[in-house]
Amino acid sequence: MTEPQGLPKVPRIAYLESIRGLAAVQVLLLHFLAAFAPDLVFSLPAAATVAGFIHLSPLYFLYDGYSAVYIFFALSGYVLTRSFERNLAQPSSQILARVIRLGLPALAATLVAAAVMLMFGRANVQAGELSGSAWFASQWNTDVSIFAVIRDGIINALLLGYRGLPGVAFLAPWQQPVEQSFVAPLWTLSIEFYGSMVVLGLCWCARRSRALWWSVVLLGAIFAIRSAYICFFVGHLLAAFHRAEKPAPERKLLPVFFIVSGIFLCVLAEVWQPEWLRRLCADPTYLLFPGQFAPMQQKTFGAILVLLGIIDLEVARRFLSRPWLVSRSQLSFPVYLIHWPILFGPTAALFLLLNGVVGIELARVGAIVVGIGLAFACSTFFLGVDRRALELSRGLRRRLAGAPREMPGVASVGANRIVPAE
């Protein structure tokens, strides 16, 4: 079937979808382990425990959800470039479409979380005290009201972010602590939204002049070098040179080095950072975007290296392109949003129930296994919300831009993604 004029066909890059799906699992595992096996997340070798050594081993990367978030951002920079470069006639339509694409699932997840909180109360408080997770007990510290749901699901999620987390620093006076969020993973969506605007601006510059584009890319990347937004510049540059679509280089040593080095940086970030990075992040200069904490920025750089290595390693591409893995990755964004209320509501209640029946250790295992299974099951229902948001955003973009309707069968890069790019 032929493409509509002006909309060149863009092949779907299957293995990028799988990377996003696996990153969603990292986030899921981080939160469930932080709740019911906190030593694996918070202990260090100084405590002389097995969990502490696991925490500072490569195994930690399997549930390092923080690094996964930065992989999401870089992937979004890539696929957003592909989407925006084909639809630049009306930039305002892209902005409104992004609001719908991100805002509808965020609001739906917040409504679900509010309903779960009404049904189960704050079971996480008692469960956290029992499991030894102060983190688990301190979350969901909010009251259920229409105003709170709207503020958290729309204003906080898309515009303000949360206090003390990466985002837009000058918004801090209006931000709430993330502990008051109904769905704490929403903190990434404000970065995703503003990062989307960065990519849109870069695509607009590329359309006008190659020299203008290079100038803005270089100056913008320097300005964002100590923030999460550097991921969007990296993703955009990779897309500009079609890095993921081109055949993987024949060399294998360099991609493997990138992956190993990236994992090393991510895992050790909480106990060690180079002096130059600590100084860079702490410098009060206004010439650079306000810095993240040095450990988080080190994870940012590590995640970028891991992604670069995967893109350039043919064996990784082949494995991640397996149909069963790609098809299940469509649940990445639903899992990312819905697992939070499932963890803090029914899973916390189940843990308390199992503790009285089989004891604390089996209760931990049972809560993790059943809770993760329940999160995936519920994500299949939430997938409908995700798809509806995608359809509405595309429809709005077509109407406002006056573009012809997209023909059936035309593949798009990443129809469903954890921090969605369309």
N, C-alpha and C positions, 0 to 999 in steps of 0.2 A: 504494500500500500504506500502511496506517495505521501510525502510530508507536505503540510501546508506551507505556502510560500513564506519565507522569513523565519521559519522555525526549523533550522537544520537538525537532523536527527542526532541525538547524543546517546551513545551506547551506555547501557547500565553497567556499572563497574561492580560486579557481584562481590568481589572479595572485600571491598570497602564496607559493604553492608554487614558482612560477617565480623569485621573488626569492631563495628559499632555494637553488634549483638554481644560479642564477648566482653566488651567494655561494660555493657549494662550488667552482665553477670558479676563482674568485679565489684561494682557498686552494691549490688544486691548482697553479695557475700560479706563485704565490709560491714554493712549495717547489721546483718544477722549475727555475725561473729562478735561485733562490738556489744550487742545486747546480751548474748547468752554465753559467749566465750571471750570475755573482754581481755584476758591475758594475751591472747593472740594478736590483739590490736594495740594494746596500750603498754604491755610489758617490754622491757629492754633487757639485754644480757646482764646488766648490772644486778638485776634481781636474781640471777643464777637459776632461772627456770628454763625448761624446754621451750615453753611458749615465747619467752624473751628471745631466744636464739632463732626461733622460726621467724619472729617478727623482723629480724635483721638478716634474713637469708633470702635468696631469690624466690622462695615459696611465698613470701609476703606479697610479691607483685601479683600473684593470682587473685588476691582480694584487696589490692590497693586501689580502692575506688577513687581516691583523690587524683592519682595519675590518670585513671581512665577518663575523668572529666576533661582533662586537657587534650587527650586524644580525640574526644568528641568535638572540641572546639576546632582543632586543626582539620578534622574531617568536614566539619560544617563550612569552614573557609573554602575547602575544595569544591564541595558539591554546590554551595551557594554561588560560587563563581560561574559554574556551568549553567545554573538556572538564570542568574541575573544577566549574563552576557547575551542571552537570547531575548530578553524582555526589558529593554532600557528605554522604550518610547515614553513611558510615564513612570518615573521613579516613585511618585506618590502612591501608585497602585501597588508597588512592591512593598512599601512600608505598611500600608493597610493590610495587605495580604499576610505579612509576617505577624502582625498583631493578632489576626484571626488564627493563623496556623499555630502560634504558640499559646495564645490566650485561652482559646476554647478548651484544649486538653488540661491546661493548668487550672482553670476554674472548675472543670468537671472533677478533677482529682481532689481539689479542695472541698467540694461538696461531698464527695464520697468520704473523705477523711472526717468531716464534721458529723456525718451520719454515723460513722463507725464510733466516733468519740461519744456520741449520745447513747449508743447501744452498749458499749463496753466500759465507759468511763475512762479514767486514766489508769488502766491496769498496768501500764508500763512502770509506774512509780513503785508499786510493790514488787513487780517482777525484777526491776533493776536493783532494788535493795537486796533481793534474794540471790540474784546471779552475781552480785558484786560489781555491777556496771553503773557507776554514777552517771555516765553519759546517758544511758537508757532512761534512768529515773528523771533526768533533768529536762527531757524533751517534752513536746506537746503541752507546754505550760501556757495555755491560752483558754479563753472562754469561747463557747459556741454562740455566735450571733450572726445575723445577716451581714452586718457591717464588717465583722472580722473576716468572714468568708470572702466578701468582695475585695476587701483590702489585701488579703493575703493572696487570693487567686488571680488578681489582676494587677493591682498597683505595686505590691511588693515583688511579685513574680516577674513582671515585665519591665517595670520602670525603676523601682527603688533598690531592689536587692535587700541584703540584710547586714546589719551592723557587725563589723569585725571580719567579714568575709570579702573575697575579691569582688570588685565591682567598680562603681564610680564613687570615689572617696568623698567628693564634696556633697554628696547626698546623705552623708552620715547623720546629720541632725534630724532627718525625717525617717530614718531606718529603724526597724525593730530588731531585737535579738532573734536569731534563727530559732532559738528554743521556743519562741511563741508562734512558730509557723505550724500550720496544719500538715504541710508536706514540705519538710526541710529541703529535699532535693530541688525545689523550685529556685533556690539561690542561683543555680546555673542559668536560668532562663533570661534573667536581665542581662547577663553577660552575653548570652547568645543573641539577644535582640540588638543590643548596641554593636556587637560584633558583626551582625548582619548588615547594619547600616555602614560600617566601615567597608565591608566587602562591596556593597552596592556603590559606594563612592569610588572605590578603586576601579570597578568595572566601568563606571561613567568616565573616569579619567582615561582609561585605556581606549575607550571609543573616540575620545577627542584627540589625543596625541600620545604617541609612544614616549616622547620626552617628558611630557607632563606625568604620565603614569609612573615612569621610573623615578621621577623626583618625589612624588607623593609616597610611593612604596618605600623608598629608602628612608625618607625623613619620618614617615609614620612608623616604620619598624623600629627605628632608633628611639622614637618617643615612647613606644609601647614595650621596649625591651625588657622592662622589669615587671610586666603585668601579664595577666592571662590573655590580653588582646593580641600579644605577639603570635599566638596560635593561629589567629585568623589571617594574619599577614603571611605566615608560613604556608598555610593551606591554600591561600590565593596564589602565591608564587608557584607552588607545585602544580596547580591547575593551569596557570598561564603557560607553563611549559609541558603540559599534558603528561606529567610524570607517571601518573597511575595508569594511563591508557597505553603508553608505549611499552614495548617488550622490556622485560626486566634485563638489566645489564648482565653480561656473562660472569662478571666478577662476583664472587660469593663472600670473600673475606671481609670486605668493607661493610656490606649490609649486616653480617653477623656481628661485626665489631660495634656497629651502631646499636643493635638490639641489646647486646650484652652491656655496653656502656650506659645505655638509657635505663635499663633495669637497675644497674648498680647505682646510678644517681638517684633514682626514685626510692629505692629501698633504704639508702643511707641518709636520705634528706632530713630525717627527724633527729639524727644524732651528729651529723657532720655536714657542713657547707664550707666551700672555700672562702677565704677572707674577702676576696674581691667581690663575691656575690653578696655577702653580708653588708659590705659597705655600699654597694650599688643599691640594694633594697632600702637601706636606712638613710641614704642621702636625702636631705630635705629640699633639694633643688626643684624648681618649678619647670625646668627645661625637659624633664621626663615625667611620664604619667606616674602617679603615686604608686610606689612599689608594694608588692605583696610581701608577706613574711618570707625570709630567705628560704626556709624549707619548702614552701609551696612553689616558689619560683624555680627551685632546683628540680622539683617534680615536673614543672612545666617543660623545662629543657630536656629532661630525661624522657618524657612522654613523646616529645617531638622526635628525638633520636630513635625511639622504638618504632614509631610510625614510618619514618624514613627507611629504616632497615627492612621492615615488612614489605613496603612498596617495592623495594629494589631486590627482593629475594624471591626467585621464581618458585622455590619449593613452598614458601609460605603462601604465595598467591594461589598455587594449585590446591593446597589444603583448604584454604579459606573460601575457595570457589565451589566447594562441594555443595550440590543442590540442597541437601537436607539441612546444612548449616545456614545457607543463605535464606531458605524459606522460613526457618525459625527466627531469624534475626529481625523479621518484621514486627516481632513483639518487643523490640528493644525499648522504644519510647514508652509504650504502655507499662512494661515491667518497671521501668525507671520511676514512673509516677505512682503506680498503684501499690508497689511493695511497701511503701512507708505506712499507710494506714493498716495494711494487713499485718505488718510487724507489730505495730503499737496497739492494735485492737485484739483481734482473735488469737494471734500467736502469743501475745503476752498472757492472755487469759488461759490459753492451753497450757503454757508453761507452769502457771500457778496450780492448775488442776493436776497435771502430771507429777508435780513435785510431791503432792500428797499421796500419790498412788505408787510411783516407782522410784522416788528419790530424786535428789537434785541433779546427779550426773546424767541419768537416763532422761530426765526432764529436759536438760539442755539439748541433748541430741535429738530427742523427739520434736522439740519446738523448732529447731533449725530445719530438720528434714520436712516436717509437715508444713511449716510456715513458708518455706521456699516453694514447695509444691502448690500451696494455696495461692501464692503470689502469681505464679505462672498461669494457674487456672483462671484467676480473676482477670489477668491481663488479656486473655482471649476475648473477654466481654468488653473490656475497655478499648480494644483494638477498633471497634466500631466508631467510638468517639474520635480516635486518632484519624481514621480514614475520612470521617465527615469533615473534620477540620481541614484536612488536605484538599478535599473537594471544594469546600467553600472558599478557601484562599485562592485556589486556581481559578474558580469561576469569577471571583471579584477581580482578579488580575486581568482576566480576559476582557471583562466588561469595561473596566476603567481604561485599559490600554487600547481597546478597540481591535484586539488581535483576533484572528479567526479561531474557531473552536479547535482544540487539539484533537487530532484524529485517533480513533481507537487503534490500539496496537503499537503506538509510538512509545518506545521505552524511555523512561526518565531515570536520571541518576538518583537512586535512593528515595523511593516513594515513601518509605516509612523508616524513620531513624530516631535515635534516642534524643538528640537535640536536633529536631528536624530542620532540614535545610530548604524545604519548599513550602 
